[in-house]
C-alpha cells in the first residue's frame, strides 16, 4: 500500500490547480473539514488525509517511538506530499496540526507556498509570563478522562472481523468519527498538550494566516497572537465564534478568510532566501 | 398506563416533568450556553436556580482538562452524529469538588428556522465510579503482580542457568542451555562441571521433570547432592544409586534423568566412565565423522526403590563426546520429532570440535522449531586436547 492509501488520503477537485492540504488536529479525522474543504474543489486540488493513529489511517502507520514528538508527524506529512508529487501547496493545519504544518514548512519550504494555522497554540501549558491556559494537572485530568471514555474504539475491529463486504461496514465507518484507539489517543494527547513549539515559529518563512476563534478554551486568543507575532510574514484574523473548531462552528467565515488570504498577492518573504 | 386513569399523575407534564425528573436535564444552545437546567442538575453542580440558566456555559461546569475533551471530541461528535451517549465526565461543583456523571446529549433541530439546541441528561455515577476506580486499581495491581512474578521468575531462572563451563586443562569443553519458549518459565534442564582432583572431573547433565520454580529447586537439589556424593564415591553408577535414594526421601514428586560422566586423565590420556539414569546415551564422534551412541540405559532418578545403573568406560582418544537432554530429540515441527537419526546425521556433519557441535545442535534444533522451543535444551560436548 502507498503511504497515501495508508493515511486514507483523498484527492479531489481541479487537478491542475494549486493543492490545498487540510490536516486535522487532535481528536477527529479528516471528516472535520467536510463543511470547508468541498468549496475549494472548483478551483483547487483538495487533499484530505488522516494523521497516523487517527481516523481511517491504517493502524500500521502509527509508531509509538516515532510519534512521541511532532517531528514524526511532520516527516509523515513530508513523505506524503513527496509521494503525491505536490509542491507549493497551501497547507491548512488545525489545532496541533497547525504546529505540524509549520514544522513541514520550516523543513521543506519547497512544499509550501502559504500556511493557514487554524486555532493554533504553540504551547498549551502555562509558562509565566506566557499563558497557554493549562497546568500539568489539567493534562493529567484530560488523560484520566480519556481513559474513562473509550468511545467505541473497538468498532473498527468489529468491522474487520465482519469483513469488508459486510453491510454494516458503512455504518461502522461513520461511527469512526473521533474514535481513536485509547493508547494512541493518550499518547497523541500527551505529545500535543505537553509540547512546546514557541521557538520554532520564527523559522517559518512562508506567508501565514493565523485564524483564532473569539472564545476558545483550548487555544486562547493570546496563544494565536503569540503565533502571529512570532512568524515574520503573518496575518492574524479572529473568527467570531465560540469553541476550538471554526470549521464546524463557523465554516463560512473560515472559508472566506482562507479565500481572502489566497487572493492576496504573495510578496517574497524577507526571510525566504535564508 | 395512561395519566387519565391515574389522576394523581396528571400534573407530571411539560416543565414539571423535566424539572422533577430524577436525572440532570439541561437545554443548551448550539454553542454550549445553558438555556435551562432542572432541579437535579442544580443539585449536582451545587448552584441555585438563578446561577446557571443564561449565566453559564457547559464548559465552565467542567474541570479544565475535560474542557479540552469537550472541544476536541464531544462537540465535533455532536455536530457530526447529532448524538453522543454514555460519556463519563466530572461536573465541577460550586464548592470545587467533582461529581462523576454519565452524559448523553442530542442535537434538536430548531423549528421554523430557529437555531438548533442541545438536550443533555446527566446521571450521577458516584458509586459506580468508585467501583470502576476500585476495579481499575485491582486490575492495575494484578498487572503489576504479574509483571513482578515474571521478573522474579527470570531472576530465579538466571540463578539456575548453568554458568559457562570452566576451563579444564587438556580438555576442550563447550556447553549451552536454551530455555523453552520466551524464557519466562524456569526450566528443569541443567549441566554441571566440577573437579574432584587433578585430572579428575565430573560432568553431569540432566533434566528434572516439569518446569517452574519447584522444578528449578529440585534441579538445585540434584546438582548439589551429586557434588556431595562425588567426593566419597568414584563410580557414577554408585552415585546415581545414592542420588535415587536421596531424591525418593526428598519431599517432591519430581523425578529426573541424568547423564553422569567421570573423566580421569592418566598417562595415556583421558578415560571416561559414564552412567545413565533414564537419559539418552552420549554421542561419540570420531574424527572421520562416524557417530555412535555410548552408555547403557538406566532407571530415571526418583521413581523406583530398585533402580539399575551401569557404568561403561572407554578411552576418550581424539573423539568428541556429546551429552544432551531430550529437548533436542523431542523438538517438534508440524508434529514431527527432530529424532535421534536427524541428530546423529547432524553431529556427523559438523566440525570436529566441541563448540561447533554444541552450538550446531542448539541452533539447528531451535531453527527446526522456528525459534519457538517447546522444551529446554542443554547440550555439553568435550574432547581431549592432547
Interface residues (C-beta under 8 A of the other chain):
Chain A: X25 X26 X27 X28 X31 X32 X95 X133 X134 X135 X137 X138 X139 X140 X141 X142 X143 X144 X145 X146 X148 X149 X151 X174 X175 X177 X178 X189 X193 X216 X217 X218 X241 X242 X243 X244 X245 X248 X249
Chain B: X30 X31 X32 X57 X59 X63 X64 X65 X66 X67 X68 X69 X71 X72 X73 X75 X76 X77 X79 X80 X81 X87 X88 X89 X90 X132
